[in-house]
Each structure stands twice: as structure tokens, then as C-alpha cells.
Amino acid sequence: MSIQIWTFILVGITFAIYLSIAWMSRVRDTRGFYVAGGGVPALANGMATAADWMSAASFISMAGLISFMGYTGCVYLMGWTGGYVLLALLLAPYLRKFGKFTVPDFVGDRYYSDGARVVALVCAIFASLTYVAGQMRGVGIVFSRFLEVDVNTGVIIGMIIVFIYAGLGGMKGITWTQVAQYCVLILAFLIPAVAISIKITGHFIPQIGFGGVISEGANAGRYLLDTLNAISADLGFDQYTQAFGPNSKSMLDVAAITLALMVGTAGLPHVIIRFYTVPSVKAARLSAGYALLFIAILYTTAPSVAVFARYNMIDTLNNVAYEQAPSWFKNWEKTGLIAWVDKNGDGKMEYRAGKAIEGKPKLTGQTGIYGQALVSNKVVDSNANELYVDRDIMVLANPEIADLPAWVIALVAAGGLAAALSTASGLLLVIASSISHDLYYRIINRSASEKQRLLLGRIMIGVAVCAAGYFGINPPGFVAQVVAFAFGLAASSFFPILVLGIFWKRASKEGAITGMVLGIGFTMLYIIQTKFLGVGNWFFGISPEGIGTVGMILNFAATVLVSLVTKAPPQDIQDMVESIRTPRGAGLATDH
């Protein structure tokens, strides 16, 4: 059977499972809609958290970025993994003990201010919308290749699917759907990784094959990483394993991006809310441990996938005549995510350092004609590179590049969709709950019925889906870059307020509001300037993906300084903060 038929079968089966779970888990009360009734087992919540966490950025884009950036690309690996440890240790158990539905709920009650609540929900909406846009982009990429539809059409299909099961089942439906999605995505990531590792190095464990010796072909007997370093240098790139080379990010920028991703992880509301779905603080800690284990399975495999994809791509494309290009290239060329322009007129595809064209390729409308006809952008003549390759295709194309069976290729497509949709659903619920619970119920109408709040929540999911779809169709960057912006917004807004709210009783509402506004305001301004207005990275060369670190520092400083010069929180608030940090049963034991 063809790849497309296998894709229809596997994607159809997985979608049927997701929608069936959503139907069986449909809810009729707000507690089930927001926190799944608070009764999810720790193991299931760990799997759901891992699926919620491992988005299209982790599944589709992270290995692609590492594949092209080499050592520097590992900032995403280090930042996202380290951030989850911060979340599990610093925030999750305490927020679970506090017992509120949402992060703005915590901020509003801890800082005894509806103003702080409103600022927090605005921050949550901005960060979540930015994040979910990356997921919709990932959905569009998968559909565009494997179902052979336009990227924009793929985004719209994904919007419809996620709206149905997020709106129908709320957090309860999302949780059990994410358990199924984790199983799909992890199998889809590991099976091709194991198969390609065996094919290239003879090792069935990708993490060992990553550092192993090539077993066949012209480079047989050479270490894979040494070979990739030599090939990269020959083509004008930095060596793959080289740190802080002339064409890579500076040490300061790498540190800033890593820290922004770490603290952004710990401040992301769609992950934090998962710890409200378990029955106890102990279960919250246990589910955090399970989630870290499930996440590590994929994250330790990603560098191997990146190396395999990079080596195979160069081996199958460079210096190959266009007429003899492998089938995977011709298949992906139809999506507009990879393109060739013959700069020297020799009819061969030359892959070198530098941009082949300005911007991204655009379809010309000439059905069935690709290659140079695909490129309607200005050709960059200052370098010898003739290939445009969208980094987001590397994981999805990897099984095709390695010539694996059609069902494996289709499974990867199903895994990419599972990763994108699982995270998108969690983010959409954050947006819906921020407006229906934190704004409408807690501030506008405290007498709103369960039915009214559920209806508004579902309406807001629909509105958020439409907004996310727009940004998925018109993305400001690669999937992982878009997601990195969301982490920066979370780092600069939520992390300082949550940490100080738990560990410093003196933090006041005036300090919290000032810190959040200053932190996210600076970060958003910098991202808009550098990504959309043509301004350079003016703050010590830090890229927009890492500027959330600076926003976080400004937030911490402003919150502390303003809190010290304003009135201390009421005594009942200080007592509440003290109780959050005190284990249940503390002080009950005696020596008698």
C-alpha cells in the first residue's frame, strides 16, 4: 500500500480513538471541564502531562533544529528538560496544595487583587495563543505532505478536530485523550529512530548509534559524528559538534535561551494546570516523576534522530542531478517546504552553507512542475547553496529519507499530529478557563450558573481555535521558534510571580502587577521589534528566543522593589502562604 493510504488508515484510527474518548469523557460540570474532577491517577496524569508537554516543537521541530544547528540547537533540549525539573520541584506540589483551577486564580487569590488576576489572565492568553499557533503550524505541515493537501487546509482540519474533543470533554476528555496520544507519539518517534540506527550503525539503541561507527557505504568504519563534522566543514558549515563557532550563537545568547526555556517551562499555565487534576499533593509529586521519565524517553532520542536525518539528507541530495533526485525530495517538494534553484546551471543540486533564496518558497500554480518553478522569491547569488530546506520537515521526512516501509512513514505522521493536537488542546483549555472562570465568573458575574460557565468556556475554545489557526497559517517562524517565544512570555510574566508568591510572604499585589506588566511588556516589545520591525538584536546580541530571561530578571527586580516600598500583604494572606509550604500533618507529632 502507498504512504497516503497507510496515512489515511493510521490517522483515521487514531482520530477515531481520540473522538471516542472525548465522547465517553464528556462533562457537564465546571470541575470536570477545568480539572477533570481532580481524580486522575498519577500514572495516567504523568502520561498526559508528557503528551501535553511534548508538543509539535518537541516531536517535529526540535530534532530539526538540532539537525541544522548542531551543538547550539541543544539549547532547546537542555532548556525544556531542565525546566520541567524546576516545575516539578519548585511549583507543582505547592500549587496543587493551593487547590485552585487556574494560574490566574492563584495569582488573584495570593495577591488579593482582581487587577492582578486580570493581568495574569492576559499573560496566560498571550503565552498560550503564541504556543498554540506553533501546534497548528505543525498540524498543517503533517497534513500537507501525507494527505497531500495545502498547508492552510491542513491547519483548518486540525482546528476542527481539536475543537471537537477539547470542547466536548474539557480537561477530563483532554486528559484521557492525551494518554492515548502519548502512546502514539512515543511509538512514532522511537520505531523509525531504532530502525535508522540499525541501518546506519548496526546499533538498535539510537543513543548508542548516535556515537557509533557507520556500518556500510563509502564511510563505513568511521565514527558517525566525525564523518558529519568532516562533511559539514567541506560544505562550508561549522563542524556539527562545534560549540560557539563563527556562524552560531554566542555563549551569552545560548545561556539566555536555555534559561528562558527553563523558567518558561515552569511558568507555562497549560502544564501547571495538569497538577490540579490529581487527587492529592502526593499524587502531584508522583505524576511529575512519571512525566519526567516519559519525557526523557523522547528527549534523549532526539539528538540521535537529528544526526541520522542530517547525515542521510546530505548523502541523498548533495551533488545529485535533479532528474535523479530521490523520491522523498520530490514528495516533499510538492508542499513547498523544500526547493531547489540551479544557480550555476549544471542541473545538479548543490547543498552548501548560506541561503538559497530570500524568504520561503512559494508555489507558482503550475501543477506538477516543481524544482526551480517552485521558487518565486529572489535568489541569493552571494553563496553557492541551491537548496532551501524547511527545518520542520526533518523528523517527518526522516523515515522516507532512510527508505523505511510506508507504514512507518505513516506512523510518524500520526505521531506528529498526536504531539501537536495534545498540546493544542491543553492550551485551548487554558485560554477558555482564563476567560470563562477567571474573568467572567470570578470578576464579572459571581452568580453565573454551571451551564453558563460551561457554554462560555466552549465558545472561548472556538474563538481561540480560530485565532490559533490564523497564526498557524501565518507563522512568525519555525515551530520551535514560535514556541520559544511563548516560553519567553511565560518566563517573563508568570515564573517570578509564582515563585515569590509561594516562597516570599512579603510579595504584594502592587509588586506582582508591576513585575508582570514590566516583564511581559519588555519581552513582547523586543520580540515584535526584532521579528517584525527589522530591528537587530540590540540587547547584548540576545535573540528574541532568549529575551524572556531579561524580562524575567526585570519582573523579579520590579516585584521585590515595589513590594518593599508598599504595604505588606494582609496577615491572612501571609498565613495562607505559610500553610502552602507546610506539609500536611506537620507539627502534629509529639515526643510524648
C-alpha positions in Angstrom: 0.0 0.0 0.0 1.1 3.6 -0.6 2.2 6.1 2.0 -1.0 8.1 1.6 -3.3 5.0 2.1 -1.4 4.0 5.2 -1.6 7.5 6.5 -5.4 7.6 6.0 -5.7 4.3 7.8 -3.4 5.2 10.8 -4.5 8.8 11.2 -8.1 7.7 10.8 -7.8 5.1 13.5 -6.1 7.5 15.9 -8.6 10.3 15.3 -11.4 7.8 15.9 -9.8 6.8 19.2 -9.4 10.5 20.3 -13.0 11.4 19.4 -14.4 8.3 21.1 -12.5 9.1 24.3 -13.8 12.6 24.2 -17.4 11.4 23.7 -17.1 8.9 26.6 -15.5 11.5 28.8 -17.8 14.4 28.1 -18.5 16.6 31.1 -21.5 18.6 32.5 -19.9 20.5 35.3 -17.0 23.0 35.6 -14.8 20.9 37.8 -14.8 18.1 35.2 -14.3 20.7 32.5 -11.4 22.6 34.2 -9.5 19.9 36.2 -11.1 16.5 35.2 -12.8 16.2 38.5 -9.5 16.1 40.4 -9.4 12.3 40.3 -6.9 11.3 37.6 -4.4 8.6 38.7 -0.7 9.6 38.9 0.5 7.3 36.2 -2.2 8.5 33.7 -1.6 12.1 34.6 2.2 11.6 34.0 1.5 10.3 30.5 -1.0 13.1 29.9 1.5 15.7 31.2 4.2 14.3 28.9 1.9 14.4 25.9 0.8 17.9 26.9 4.4 18.9 27.2 5.9 17.2 24.1 4.3 19.4 21.5 4.9 19.7 17.8 8.0 21.6 18.8 9.4 18.6 20.6 8.3 16.0 18.1 8.6 17.8 14.8 10.8 20.8 15.2 13.4 20.2 18.0 15.3 17.4 16.2 15.1 19.5 13.0 16.7 22.5 14.8 19.4 20.3 16.3 20.0 18.8 12.9 20.7 22.1 11.3 22.2 24.0 14.3 24.3 21.2 15.7 25.6 21.7 19.2 23.9 25.1 19.6 20.5 23.5 18.8 20.7 21.6 22.0 19.6 24.7 23.9 16.1 23.5 23.3 16.8 20.1 24.6 18.6 21.4 27.8 16.1 24.3 28.4 12.9 22.3 28.1 14.2 19.3 30.1 15.7 21.4 32.9 12.6 23.5 33.0 10.4 20.5 33.8 12.6 19.7 36.8 12.2 23.2 38.0 8.4 22.9 37.6 8.3 19.6 39.5 10.4 20.8 42.4 9.5 24.5 42.8 5.9 24.9 41.8 3.8 21.8 41.1 3.2 20.4 44.7 2.6 23.9 46.2 0.2 25.0 43.5 -1.7 21.7 43.8 -2.0 22.2 47.6 -3.4 25.7 46.9 -6.2 23.9 45.1 -7.3 26.5 42.5 -8.4 25.7 38.9 -6.0 28.1 37.1 -2.8 30.1 37.4 -4.7 33.4 37.3 -6.9 32.0 40.1 -3.7 31.5 42.2 -2.4 35.0 41.3 -5.7 36.7 42.1 -6.1 35.0 45.5 -2.5 35.0 46.5 -2.1 38.7 45.6 -5.6 39.6 46.9 -6.4 41.6 43.8 -8.7 41.3 40.8 -6.3 43.6 39.0 -3.5 41.0 39.4 -5.9 38.3 38.3 -6.7 40.2 35.1 -3.1 40.9 34.3 -2.3 37.2 34.9 -5.1 36.0 32.6 -4.0 38.4 29.8 -0.4 37.0 30.2 -1.8 33.5 30.1 -3.8 34.2 26.9 -0.8 35.8 25.1 1.6 33.0 26.0 -1.0 30.3 25.2 -2.0 31.8 21.9 1.6 32.1 20.8 2.3 28.5 21.8 -0.8 27.0 20.2 0.0 28.8 16.9 3.1 26.6 16.7 1.0 23.5 17.1 -1.4 24.5 14.3 1.6 25.1 12.1 2.9 21.6 12.9 -0.6 20.1 12.1 -0.6 21.9 8.7 2.9 20.6 7.8 1.9 17.0 8.5 -1.3 17.2 6.5 0.3 19.0 3.6 2.7 16.2 3.0 0.9 13.0 4.0 -2.6 13.8 2.9 -1.4 15.9 0.0 -3.4 19.0 0.9 -2.4 22.6 1.2 -0.7 23.6 4.5 -3.6 26.0 5.2 -6.2 23.3 4.6 -4.2 21.0 7.0 -4.4 23.7 9.7 -8.2 24.0 9.2 -8.6 20.3 9.5 -6.6 20.3 12.8 -8.7 23.2 14.1 -11.9 21.2 13.6 -10.6 18.1 15.3 -9.1 19.8 18.3 -12.2 21.9 18.8 -14.5 18.9 18.9 -12.6 16.9 21.6 -11.5 19.9 23.7 -14.9 21.5 23.7 -16.8 18.3 24.3 -14.8 16.7 27.1 -13.0 19.6 28.7 -10.0 18.6 30.8 -11.4 15.2 31.5 -11.7 14.3 27.8 -8.3 16.0 27.1 -6.5 14.1 29.8 -7.6 10.6 28.6 -7.1 11.6 25.0 -3.6 12.7 25.9 -2.8 9.3 27.4 -3.6 7.7 24.0 -1.7 10.5 22.2 1.4 9.9 24.3 1.4 6.2 23.3 1.0 7.1 19.6 3.7 9.8 19.6 6.3 7.9 21.5 6.0 4.8 19.3 6.1 7.0 16.2 9.3 8.6 17.4 11.1 5.5 18.6 10.3 3.0 15.9 12.0 4.9 13.0 14.8 6.0 15.3 15.6 2.4 16.1 15.3 1.3 12.5 17.5 4.0 11.2 20.1 3.5 13.9 20.3 -0.2 12.9 20.6 0.7 9.3 23.4 3.2 9.7 25.4 1.9 12.6 24.1 -1.6 13.5 23.0 -0.5 17.0 19.3 -0.9 17.9 19.6 1.7 20.7 19.6 5.1 19.0 21.6 6.8 21.8 24.4 4.3 21.2 24.2 4.5 17.5 24.4 8.3 17.8 28.1 7.9 18.9 28.7 4.7 16.9 30.6 3.7 13.8 29.0 3.7 10.3 28.4 0.1 9.3 28.2 0.4 5.5 28.7 2.6 2.4 31.6 4.9 1.5 32.1 6.0 5.1 32.0 2.5 6.7 34.3 2.2 9.7 34.3 5.9 10.5 32.5 7.3 13.6 29.2 8.9 12.6 29.8 12.2 14.3 33.4 12.5 13.0 32.1 11.9 9.5 29.3 14.5 9.9 31.8 17.0 11.2 34.1 16.5 8.1 31.1 16.7 5.7 29.8 19.9 7.4 33.3 21.5 7.1 33.6 20.5 3.5 30.3 22.2 2.7 31.2 25.4 4.4 29.2 24.9 7.7 30.6 24.8 11.2 31.5 21.4 12.4 28.4 19.7 13.7 29.7 19.3 17.2 31.5 22.6 17.4 30.3 25.0 20.2 30.0 28.7 19.6 31.5 28.8 16.1 31.6 31.9 13.9 28.2 31.1 12.3 26.5 30.0 15.5 25.0 31.8 18.5 27.2 33.4 21.2 27.6 31.9 24.6 25.5 34.6 26.2 22.7 34.1 23.8 22.8 30.3 24.3 22.7 30.8 28.1 19.8 33.3 27.8 17.8 31.0 25.5 18.4 28.0 27.8 17.3 29.9 30.9 14.3 31.4 29.2 13.1 27.9 28.1 13.7 26.5 31.6 11.8 29.2 33.6 9.3 29.5 30.8 8.5 25.8 31.2 8.0 26.2 34.9 5.6 29.1 34.2 3.5 27.6 31.4 -0.1 27.5 32.6 -1.2 24.5 30.5 1.4 22.3 32.2 0.8 23.7 35.7 -2.9 23.1 35.4 -2.2 19.3 35.0 -1.2 19.1 38.6 -4.7 20.1 39.7 -6.2 17.0 38.0 -4.8 14.5 40.6 -6.4 13.7 43.9 -3.6 14.8 46.3 -0.3 16.6 46.7 1.5 13.2 46.8 -0.1 12.2 43.5 1.1 15.5 42.0 4.7 14.7 43.0 4.4 11.2 41.7 2.9 12.2 38.4 5.7 14.7 38.0 8.2 11.9 38.3 6.3 9.7 35.8 6.1 12.6 33.4 9.8 13.3 33.6 10.5 9.6 32.8 8.1 9.6 29.8 9.6 12.9 28.5 13.2 11.7 28.9 12.4 8.8 26.5 11.8 11.2 23.6 14.3 13.9 24.6 17.3 11.5 24.9 16.4 10.1 21.5 16.0 13.5 19.7 19.8 14.2 19.2 20.2 10.8 17.6 17.3 11.5 15.2 18.8 14.8 14.3 22.2 13.3 13.4 20.6 10.5 11.4 18.4 12.9 9.4 21.3 15.3 8.7 23.7 12.6 7.5 21.1 10.9 5.3 19.8 14.2 3.8 23.2 15.3 2.7 24.1 11.8 1.5 21.0 11.5 -0.7 20.8 15.1 -2.1 24.2 16.8 -2.4 25.6 16.8 -6.0 22.7 14.7 -7.3 21.2 15.7 -10.6 17.7 17.0 -10.2 16.2 14.4 -12.6 17.7 11.6 -10.4 16.6 13.2 -7.1 15.3 10.6 -4.6 11.5 10.2 -4.3 11.4 11.7 -0.8 12.7 15.0 -2.2 10.0 15.0 -5.0 7.3 14.2 -2.5 8.2 17.0 0.0 8.9 19.4 -2.9 5.1 19.4 -3.6 4.5 21.0 -0.2 6.7 24.0 -0.8 8.8 23.1 2.3 11.9 22.1 0.3 13.0 23.7 -3.0 15.9 23.8 -5.5 17.3 26.7 -7.6 20.0 26.0 -10.2 22.4 28.9 -9.6 25.3 27.5 -11.7 23.2 25.9 -14.5 24.7 22.4 -14.1 21.4 20.7 -13.3 22.8 19.3 -10.0 21.6 20.2 -6.5 24.4 21.8 -4.5 23.9 22.0 -0.8 26.2 24.5 0.9 26.2 27.0 3.7 24.0 30.1 3.2 20.5 30.9 2.0 19.4 29.7 -1.5 16.6 32.3 -1.7 15.2 35.2 0.3 12.2 34.2 2.4 10.4 31.0 1.8 9.4 29.2 -1.4 6.0 29.9 -2.9 4.0 27.6 -5.2 3.7 29.0 -8.7 0.4 27.5 -9.5 1.9 25.3 -12.3 0.5 21.9 -11.2 3.1 19.1 -11.4 6.0 21.4 -12.2 8.5 21.8 -9.3 12.2 22.4 -8.9 13.1 26.0 -10.0 9.4 26.6 -10.9 8.6 26.3 -7.2 10.7 29.3 -6.3 9.1 32.7 -6.9 11.4 34.5 -4.4 14.6 36.4 -5.0 17.6 34.2 -5.5 20.6 34.9 -3.2 23.6 35.0 -5.5 26.3 35.6 -2.8 26.7 31.9 -1.9 26.8 28.5 -3.7 23.8 27.0 -1.8 21.0 25.9 -4.1 18.7 24.1 -1.7 16.0 25.6 0.6 15.1 23.1 3.4 12.5 23.9 6.0 13.8 22.6 9.3 10.4 21.5 10.4 10.3 18.6 7.8 13.4 16.7 9.1 11.7 14.4 11.6 8.7 13.8 9.3 10.9 13.2 6.3 13.5 11.1 8.1 11.8 7.7 7.5 11.4 8.5 3.8 15.0 9.6 3.5 16.1 6.3 5.1 13.7 4.4 2.8 11.7 2.8 5.6 8.4 1.0 4.9 5.3 3.1 4.1 3.5 2.1 7.4 6.4 3.6 9.4 6.3 6.8 7.5 2.5 7.0 8.1 3.0 6.2 11.8 5.3 9.2 12.1 2.6 11.4 10.5 0.1 10.1 13.1 2.7 10.8 15.9 3.3 14.3 14.7 -0.4 15.0 14.8 -0.8 13.5 18.2 2.0 15.7 19.6 0.5 18.9 18.1 -3.1 18.2 19.0 -2.3 17.0 22.6 -0.6 20.3 23.4 -3.1 22.4 21.4 -6.0 21.0 23.4 -4.4 21.8 26.8 -3.5 25.4 25.7 -7.0 26.0 24.4 -8.4 24.9 27.7 -6.2 27.4 29.5 -7.4 30.2 27.2 -11.1 29.2 27.7 -10.8 28.8 31.5 -8.9 32.1 31.8 -11.9 34.0 30.3 -14.9 31.9 31.4 -13.6 31.2 35.0 -11.1 33.9 35.9 -12.7 36.8 34.1 -16.4 36.1 33.7 -17.1 34.1 36.9 -14.6 35.5 39.3 -14.9 39.1 38.3 -18.0 39.9 36.1 -20.7 37.5 37.3 -20.2 35.6 40.5 -23.8 34.2 40.3 -23.2 32.5 36.9 -24.6 29.0 36.7 -22.6 25.9 35.8 -24.4 25.7 32.5 -23.5 29.4 31.6 -19.8 28.9 32.5 -19.5 25.7 30.5 -21.2 27.3 27.5 -18.9 30.3 27.7 -15.8 28.0 28.1 -16.8 26.1 24.9 -17.4 29.3 23.0 -14.0 30.6 24.0 -12.3 27.4 22.9 -13.9 28.1 19.5 -12.6 31.7 19.4 -9.1 30.6 20.5 -9.1 27.8 17.8 -9.8 30.4 15.1 -7.1 32.8 16.4 -4.6 29.9 16.7 -5.5 28.8 13.1 -4.7 32.2 11.8 -1.3 32.3 13.3 -0.7 28.7 12.2 -1.4 29.8 8.6 0.8 32.9 9.0 3.5 31.8 11.4 6.3 34.2 12.5 8.9 31.4 12.4 9.7 27.7 12.6 7.5 25.7 15.0 10.2 25.6 17.8 10.9 29.3 17.4 7.3 30.2 17.7 7.1 28.0 20.8 10.2 29.6 22.2 8.5 33.0 22.0 5.7 31.6 24.2 8.2 30.3 26.7 9.8 33.7 26.8 6.4 35.3 27.5 5.7 32.8 30.3 9.2 33.2 31.8 8.9 37.0 31.9 5.4 37.0 33.3 4.5 34.0 35.5 7.6 32.4 36.8 8.8 35.2 39.2 5.2 35.8 40.4 4.6 32.2 41.2 8.0 31.6 42.9 7.7 34.8 45.0 4.1 34.1 45.7 5.0 30.7 47.2 8.3 31.4 48.9 8.1 35.1 49.9 5.3 36.3 52.1 6.2 39.9 51.7 5.3 40.0 47.9 2.5 42.4 47.5 -0.2 42.9 44.8 1.4 46.2 43.7 4.7 44.4 43.2 3.1 41.5 41.3 1.2 43.7 38.9 4.2 45.9 38.2 6.5 42.9 37.7 4.2 41.1 35.3 3.4 44.2 33.2 7.1 45.2 33.0 8.4 41.7 32.3 5.9 40.7 29.6 5.8 44.2 28.2 9.6 44.4 27.6 9.7 40.8 26.2 6.8 41.4 23.8 8.3 44.7 22.6 11.7 43.1 22.0 10.2 40.2 20.0 8.0 42.5 17.9 10.9 44.8 17.2 13.4 42.0 16.2 11.0 39.7 14.4 8.6 42.0 12.6 10.1 45.5 12.5 13.6 44.7 11.3 15.4 45.9 14.4 18.6 44.0 15.3 19.2 42.1 18.5 20.1 45.3 20.3 20.3 43.9 23.9 23.9 42.4 24.0 23.1 40.4 20.9 20.4 38.2 22.7 18.0 36.7 20.2 14.2 37.0 20.7 14.1 33.4 21.7 16.2 34.2 24.8 15.0 37.7 25.7 12.5 36.2 28.2 15.4 35.7 30.6 15.9 39.5 30.7 12.2 40.0 31.1 12.2 37.5 34.0 15.0 39.4 35.7 13.1 42.7 35.3 10.0 41.1 36.7 11.8 39.7 39.8 13.5 43.1 40.4 10.3 45.1 40.0 8.2 42.8 42.2 10.7 42.8 45.0 11.4 46.6 44.9 7.8 47.6 44.7 6.8 45.1 47.4 9.4 46.5 49.8 8.0 50.1 49.4 4.3 49.2 49.5 2.1 47.9 52.2 2.7 44.3 53.3 0.0 41.7 52.4 -2.7 41.1 55.0 -2.0 38.7 57.7 -4.4 36.1 56.4 -2.6 36.1 53.1 0.8 35.6 54.8 -0.7 32.8 56.8 -2.0 31.2 53.7 1.4 31.4 52.0 2.9 29.7 55.1 0.4 26.9 55.0 1.1 26.2 51.3 4.7 25.3 52.2 3.9 23.3 55.3 3.4 19.5 54.7 0.2 18.0 55.8 0.4 16.8 59.4 3.5 18.9 60.2 3.6 19.7 63.9 1.1 17.0 64.9 3.7 14.6 66.2 5.0 15.0 69.8 7.6 13.4 71.9 5.1 12.1 74.5 
